[in-house]
């Protein structure tokens, strides 16, 4: 199952994200999913370490 999220990015951040996705040979959507997944996993690890 997937969820739809409407995300507003400043023009400069969008341009950087598009460039990063292209450099990684991914679509912007796929790249954003990977970035959010990594950030969320890091957050979970930090929370577990603090407990």
Long-range contacts (C-beta under 8 A, 24 or more apart in sequence): 7-32
